[in-house]
Amino acid sequence: MSYVDGFLLAVPKARLEEYKKMATAASQVWLDHGATGYVECVAEDVPYGELTSFPRAVQAKDDEIVIFAWATYPDRATRDKVMTKVFEDPGMKAQMDDMPFDGKRMIFGGFDAFVER
């Protein structure tokens, strides 16, 4: 079974194209360093729930859009190696200096897959 890193964040709608450009470049960095897959999605059908929801989770404002993303790896050990390389990558370091979103509201974590088809 794969290991998955999941990411949830809110991006200002005015900076969405800038974010997409950054995400496209980041995806290549992840893949170059050993991730087996990388996906970025823009919210299309994510209602604002009364108690819980994707927008609530990242405290999305009216002028922001929710992004859901994930990277896959063969296992946790590979993920740990990839993440070390990603955060040492000069291209990623440069991108992290001016991210087009509030990183304090980003949710992320690693998950062991138990169903995979």
Helices and strands as residue ranges (DSSP letters): E 3-12, G 13-15, H 16-32, E 37-42, H 54-57, E 64-73, H 76-88, H 90-96, G 103-105, E 107-112
